């Protein structure tokens, strides 16, 4: 199930910066007699102000809004093994910033729960203006295994901090494995031949880039109906060397919604196919 959720990890690199300058003190006119008494008071020590952190950019979002809910069937060898949902559950605040609360959940089909029950949930809190994450949570329930963790994304200090206080440096405006797809949905100019590079700080505290290529236009017929799509190929990039062989393809609707319609991924035996089953879309 986690593979199904992670296959939605797309984004693009966008940077924002702020400029600062020094203010020169102008010569003052001769003080009036009433001000001479004040001149005898101790002067305050002028200290250089610390530079302001870079401001996050504002990004236009015409793709999603609070209330959106997407449901997927996860198939293996043409058998539905489980389900996944992506939802914009609400709007909240993190570190003083207004954020979208994005939730991804995965569960096994009732037939397979006798053998191995899965209830996974990951959450991302995405800045409503800059579309970068401030917090990421992971709650896993797989068979007899369970784990909970959370990560803080210090977007101004460029640090990824885990729930034990350990931190690593990350690139400016890094995404998590869930938020990156929502950012990708908002990008303009995505058409065949276009590409985008995405900085990602993963929950294993590793940083990497994702190169996203738009390959072609194609019609896709899925459980939710027929869609005219763009076919996307994400490639993982480590130290300028591509480690993934391009075995993941994603179909997104070729309209303002940029809905994930279908995902295919080859694995050691066979392939996993994820199909959109229903979509409750809310216009921003």
Phi, psi and omega per residue, in radians:
X1 nan -0.661 -3.130
X2 -1.095 -0.601 3.115
X3 -1.063 -0.743 3.129
X4 -1.030 -0.710 3.141
X5 -1.247 -0.707 -3.082
X6 -1.205 -0.427 3.137
X7 -1.148 -0.245 3.125
X8 -1.484 0.095 -3.024
X9 -1.421 1.541 3.055
X10 -2.189 2.636 3.045
X11 -2.888 -3.011 3.077
X12 -2.537 2.668 -3.094
X13 -1.469 2.153 3.039
X14 -2.384 2.445 -3.094
X15 -2.186 2.627 3.082
X16 -2.330 2.611 3.132
X17 -2.542 2.759 3.078
X18 -2.140 2.589 3.119
X19 -1.866 2.688 3.108
X20 -2.399 2.771 -3.134
X21 -2.572 2.881 3.129
X22 -1.663 2.571 3.103
X23 -1.837 2.146 3.140
X24 -1.475 2.359 3.132
X25 -1.383 2.206 -3.130
X26 -1.460 2.624 3.058
X27 -1.039 2.382 -3.108
X28 -1.643 2.583 3.090
X29 -1.218 2.851 3.124
X30 -1.026 2.224 -3.053
X31 -1.176 2.621 3.077
X32 -1.244 2.761 -3.122
X33 -0.932 -0.629 -3.103
X34 -1.139 -0.367 -3.084
X35 -1.648 -0.091 -3.076
X36 -1.164 -0.553 3.138
X37 -1.138 -0.665 -3.138
X38 -1.151 -0.452 -3.101
X39 -1.170 -0.381 -3.107
X40 -1.460 -0.140 3.125
X41 -1.270 2.670 3.106
X42 -1.046 2.395 3.121
X43 -1.413 2.526 3.045
X44 -1.275 2.484 3.104
X45 -1.348 2.119 3.117
X46 -1.386 2.222 -3.129
X47 -2.092 2.502 3.128
X48 -1.198 2.262 3.122
X49 -1.314 2.495 3.081
X50 -1.149 2.492 -3.137
X51 -1.102 2.472 3.107
X52 -1.240 2.510 3.102
X53 -1.152 2.736 3.129
X54 -1.079 2.422 3.121
X55 -1.376 2.555 3.063
X56 -1.369 2.565 -3.116
X57 -1.326 2.838 2.977
X58 -1.753 2.320 -3.133
X59 -2.124 2.378 3.110
X60 -1.301 2.366 -3.129
X61 -2.173 1.891 3.070
X62 -1.973 0.196 -2.965
X63 -1.812 -0.635 -3.029
X64 -2.561 2.836 -3.140
X65 -2.705 2.969 3.109
X66 -1.036 2.331 -3.128
X67 1.879 -0.244 3.109
X68 -1.170 2.429 3.092
X69 -2.530 2.143 -3.135
X70 -2.044 2.304 -3.121
X71 -2.063 2.392 -3.079
X72 -2.229 2.603 2.967
X73 -1.780 2.282 3.125
X74 -1.770 2.018 -3.021
X75 -1.996 2.492 3.077
X76 -2.373 2.126 -3.032
X77 0.914 0.787 3.091
X78 1.108 0.236 3.082
X79 -1.926 2.290 3.103
X80 -1.278 1.911 -3.105
X81 -1.641 -0.322 -3.108
X82 -3.044 -3.060 -3.106
X83 -2.356 2.685 3.081
X84 -2.420 2.574 3.076
X85 -2.288 2.554 2.992
X86 -2.150 2.232 -3.113
X87 -2.495 2.548 2.976
X88 -1.650 1.610 -2.900
X89 -1.281 -0.435 -3.112
X90 2.989 -2.995 3.083
X91 -2.171 2.344 -3.071
X92 -2.479 -2.924 -3.118
X93 -2.227 2.347 3.032
X94 -2.305 2.254 -3.121
X95 0.836 0.652 3.118
X96 1.408 0.073 -3.101
X97 -1.907 2.408 3.047
X98 -1.196 2.273 -3.026
X99 -2.354 2.579 2.880
X100 -1.384 2.411 3.058
X101 -1.748 1.838 -3.107
X102 -1.732 2.310 -3.110
X103 -2.218 2.278 3.015
X104 -2.066 2.273 -3.133
X105 -2.274 2.561 3.112
X106 -2.380 2.469 3.132
X107 -2.577 2.674 3.111
X108 -1.370 2.714 3.011
X109 -1.108 2.475 -3.109
X110 -0.907 -0.577 -3.132
X111 -1.099 -0.636 -3.060
X112 -1.543 -0.149 -3.107
X113 -1.160 -0.367 3.067
X114 -1.097 -0.565 -3.093
X115 -1.632 -0.755 -3.055
X116 -2.760 1.907 -3.086
X117 -1.659 2.308 -3.140
X118 -2.163 2.323 2.983
X119 -2.468 1.505 -3.126
X120 -1.784 2.532 3.121
X121 -2.540 2.192 3.033
X122 -2.179 2.557 -3.042
X123 -2.332 2.505 3.089
X124 -2.324 2.412 3.111
X125 -1.942 1.835 -2.945
X126 -1.828 2.254 3.090
X127 -0.919 2.191 -3.049
X128 -1.185 -0.372 3.136
X129 -1.746 -0.811 -3.048
X130 -1.598 -0.270 3.140
X131 1.025 0.748 3.003
X132 -2.143 2.630 -3.081
X133 -1.408 2.552 2.993
X134 -1.893 -0.404 -3.122
X135 -2.648 2.545 3.140
X136 -2.430 2.302 -3.123
X137 -2.180 2.600 3.137
X138 -2.389 2.162 3.141
X139 -2.233 1.897 -3.036
X140 -1.910 2.346 3.029
X141 -2.390 1.720 -3.041
X142 -2.294 1.854 -3.070
X143 1.082 -2.186 3.082
X144 -1.610 0.083 -3.108
X145 -1.682 2.431 3.033
X146 -2.518 2.557 3.130
X147 -2.745 2.513 3.094
X148 -2.331 2.376 3.113
X149 -2.693 2.786 3.053
X150 -2.520 2.756 -3.084
X151 -2.395 2.435 3.086
X152 -1.820 2.304 3.105
X153 -1.827 1.818 3.081
X154 -1.442 1.606 -3.019
X155 -1.255 -0.412 3.124
X156 -1.523 -0.589 3.104
X157 -1.637 -0.057 3.108
X158 1.013 0.862 3.138
X159 -2.271 2.441 2.986
X160 -1.844 2.148 -3.006
X161 -2.125 2.226 -3.139
X162 -1.566 -3.121 -3.042
X163 -1.283 -0.099 3.053
X164 -1.754 0.047 3.131
X165 1.543 0.011 3.089
X166 -1.349 2.473 -3.075
X167 -2.385 2.739 3.043
X168 -2.378 2.740 3.079
X169 -1.295 2.444 3.075
X170 -2.280 2.826 -3.140
X171 -1.216 2.757 3.096
X172 -1.029 2.382 3.088
X173 1.019 0.679 3.111
X174 -1.170 2.615 3.114
X175 -1.856 2.827 2.934
X176 -1.715 -3.120 -3.015
X177 -1.280 -0.170 3.101
X178 -1.830 -0.783 -3.076
X179 -1.122 -0.509 -3.052
X180 -1.066 -0.587 3.136
X181 -1.205 -0.668 3.134
X182 -1.174 -0.620 3.037
X183 -1.112 -0.783 -3.111
X184 -1.009 -0.624 -3.109
X185 -1.105 -0.372 -3.079
X186 -1.650 -0.125 -3.008
X187 -1.268 2.349 3.057
X188 -1.432 2.843 2.997
X189 1.315 0.244 3.119
X190 -1.443 1.862 3.136
X191 -2.568 2.898 -3.109
X192 -0.894 2.267 -3.111
X193 1.724 -0.292 3.128
X194 -1.436 2.810 3.099
X195 -2.637 2.845 3.119
X196 -2.519 2.578 3.097
X197 -1.966 2.323 -2.965
X198 -2.150 2.170 2.984
X199 -1.455 2.268 -3.108
X200 -2.263 2.340 2.993
X201 -1.965 1.931 -2.988
X202 -1.499 2.919 -3.092
X203 -1.259 -0.141 2.998
X204 -1.574 0.228 -3.142
X205 1.076 0.521 2.995
X206 -1.832 2.519 3.115
X207 -1.968 2.466 -3.138
X208 -2.745 3.123 3.103
X209 -2.090 2.615 3.034
X210 -2.049 2.155 3.026
X211 -1.654 2.127 -3.124
X212 -1.915 2.126 3.129
X213 -1.901 2.348 3.014
X214 -1.640 1.953 -2.981
X215 -1.499 -0.856 -2.985
X216 -2.921 3.004 2.973
X217 -1.737 2.534 -3.083
X218 -2.819 2.510 3.059
X219 -1.506 2.359 -3.134
X220 -2.154 2.320 3.084
X221 -1.889 2.031 -3.104
X222 -2.257 -3.085 -3.091
X223 -1.046 -0.548 -3.130
X224 -1.439 -0.099 3.140
X225 2.191 -2.845 -3.131
X226 -1.748 2.467 -3.096
X227 -2.434 2.395 2.906
X228 -1.405 2.207 -2.929
X229 -2.251 2.795 2.832
X230 -1.758 2.344 3.118
X231 -1.677 2.144 -3.020
X232 -1.967 2.470 3.067
X233 -2.189 1.973 3.066
X234 -1.602 2.436 3.122
X235 -2.239 2.272 3.085
X236 -1.397 2.466 -3.064
X237 -2.249 2.070 3.099
X238 -2.094 2.092 3.070
X239 0.874 0.812 3.085
X240 1.168 0.229 3.095
X241 -2.091 2.222 -3.141
X242 -1.385 2.122 -3.082
X243 -1.696 -0.342 -3.112
X244 -1.730 2.511 -3.054
X245 -1.629 0.249 3.068
X246 1.347 0.611 -3.089
X247 -1.594 0.155 3.088
X248 -2.003 2.256 3.050
X249 -2.223 2.464 -3.113
X250 -2.267 2.290 3.066
X251 -1.775 2.138 3.067
X252 -2.097 2.561 -3.093
X253 -1.110 2.392 -3.079
X254 -1.541 1.114 3.109
X255 -2.671 -3.022 -3.070
X256 -1.133 -0.381 -3.082
X257 -1.332 -0.578 -3.085
X258 0.884 0.852 -3.132
X259 -1.264 2.372 2.996
X260 -1.247 2.046 -3.027
X261 -1.741 -0.731 -3.095
X262 -2.672 2.512 3.085
X263 -2.357 2.310 3.049
X264 -2.184 2.468 3.120
X265 -2.537 2.206 3.071
X266 -1.365 2.424 3.063
X267 -2.196 -3.065 -3.051
X268 -0.978 -0.732 3.106
X269 -2.171 1.908 3.107
X270 1.360 -2.610 -3.122
X271 -2.640 2.753 3.060
X272 -1.826 2.331 3.113
X273 -2.142 2.282 3.130
X274 -2.054 2.174 -3.090
X275 -2.143 2.437 3.065
X276 -1.175 2.206 -3.107
X277 -1.768 -0.668 3.073
X278 -2.728 2.703 -3.108
X279 -2.476 2.087 2.970
X280 -1.835 1.753 -3.051
X281 -1.775 2.434 3.126
X282 -2.073 2.200 3.138
X283 -1.231 2.278 3.128
X284 -1.068 nan nan
